[in-house]
Each structure stands twice: as structure tokens, then as C-alpha cells.
């Protein structure tokens, strides 16, 4: 985070900004977009606004100043994150989500795109399970191909335990190994 010198409001470092601005959300890249968004929000200490919907109810007049400050901070952070999310979407998605809070945008995006990611994850897993090394073929390219499948699964939100991945590679080898 870089301090602009005009207070304690953090701004994105250029390297993190380039991560999030690399490509706009278009649906097909939802999981990558989500991952990059969370990295940036974590660096800004604003990821929490994605964890629950924003309830725009001002605290009562007799509420302690801490409660008022927390409400105002949450409201500002929610607006900042919503604007950031909209700014890194295609125009058709912007029109669809403009005016929603950050949590609601993320919730709706998940409904729209997670099912597609799940289907893609299933196809990759099936390919991985069916992938076998033929007798006499070199093992190096085979293992690299399997690694690319594991990377695809992780990109699609399915983290593979290291021992399970090793077992799957071993299972893909012919009995001669």
C-alpha cells in the first residue's frame, strides 16, 4: 500500500493495480477475476465487505461514536469495493449490477458463473482421471500434462491435496513402472 501523504487512506500499489486491471470480468474468467479481486481487497483491508450484505441503517443517535465510525467506515469501504468491482467488468455487466452493494454483486455473480465453473471443473477432473501413460512413452511430458490439469482444477476452485495428486499420477502410470 502506498500512502499518498494526505492522510492514512491507502491506495493500490501499481503492481496490485495491474493484477486487477489485466482483464475485465466477462463471465468466462470469473474465478480468476474473483481471485485477483480478493488479493487487492485483502491488501486494502476491505475484503470483509464481501462476507455479508450491507445493511444501510444508520446507528441510533445515542449510539457510541465507535459504532458510528464503524458504520461510516463499512459504508465507505462497501462503496469503494462496489465501484472497483464495477470498474473491472464489461459494460453489459456494469449495467446489470450498477447500484448494488459489493456483497450483492458478488452473490449475483456467483449465481451466474459458478455453475459454469463447476461444470468445467468436472470435465477437467474426468480428463485427469482418464489420463494414462501409454507403455514406452516418456514420463516427463505425461507428468507435466497432469500438472496442468491440477493447475486448472485449482484455478477453478478445487484445491488438490498434494498426496492425492501424487497418488493420481502414480495411478496413471502403467504397471511396468
DAJO-V607320 format. One record per residue. OMEGA is omega in radians with two decimals (NA if undefined). NEAR is the number of other ideal C-beta (glycine too) atoms within 8 Angstrom. Layout:
omega=[OMEGA	OMEGA]
near=[NEAR	NEAR]
//
This chain:
omega=[-3.12	3.09	-3.08	-3.13	-3.10	-3.12	-3.07	-3.13	-3.13	3.02	-3.12	3.01	-3.12	-3.11	3.09	3.10	-3.13	3.09	-3.01	-3.09	-3.07	3.07	-3.11	3.09	3.11	-3.13	-3.12	-3.09	-3.02	-3.07	3.08	3.13	3.13	-3.14	3.13	3.12	-3.13	3.08	-3.12	-3.13	3.09	3.13	3.14	-3.07	-3.14	-3.11	-3.08	-3.10	3.10	-3.02	3.11	-3.11	3.11	3.07	-3.05	3.07	3.12	3.09	3.12	-3.10	-3.08	3.13	3.10	-3.10	3.12	3.13	3.11	3.13	3.14	3.11	-3.11	3.11	-3.13	-3.14	3.13	-3.14	3.12	3.11	-3.14	-3.11	3.10	3.13	3.09	-3.14	3.14	-3.12	-3.13	3.08	3.03	-3.10	-3.13	3.08	3.10	-3.14	-3.10	-3.00	-3.13	3.12	3.12	3.07	-3.03	-3.12	-3.12	3.08	-3.11	3.13	3.14	3.11	3.11	3.12	-3.09	-2.90	-3.09	3.13	3.09	3.13	3.13	3.12	3.12	3.11	3.13	3.14	3.12	3.14	3.10	3.10	-3.14	-3.13	-3.13	-3.04	-3.11	3.07	3.11	3.11	3.09	3.14	3.13	-3.07	-3.08	3.13	3.12	-3.12	3.10	3.10	3.11	3.11	3.11	3.06	3.10	3.10	3.10	3.12	3.13	3.11	-3.13	3.03	3.11	3.13	-3.10	3.07	-3.05	-3.12	3.10	3.11	3.10	3.12	3.14	3.09	3.13	3.13	-3.10	-3.11	3.10	-3.11	-3.12	3.09	NA]
near=[8	7	7	7	3	4	4	4	6	9	8	12	9	6	6	11	10	8	10	13	6	6	5	6	11	8	9	4	9	14	11	8	11	10	8	11	12	10	11	14	13	8	10	10	7	9	10	7	14	10	6	4	7	12	4	5	4	5	7	5	3	3	8	5	6	6	9	10	8	8	10	8	8	10	10	8	11	13	8	9	13	12	8	12	13	11	6	11	11	8	6	6	11	10	7	7	13	7	3	9	10	13	13	10	13	11	9	11	12	8	8	8	11	9	7	9	12	8	8	9	12	8	8	12	10	8	9	12	7	6	10	7	10	6	6	3	8	5	9	6	8	12	9	8	9	13	8	8	12	11	8	9	14	10	8	11	8	8	6	9	6	6	6	8	10	8	8	11	10	8	6	10	9	8	3	4	7]
//
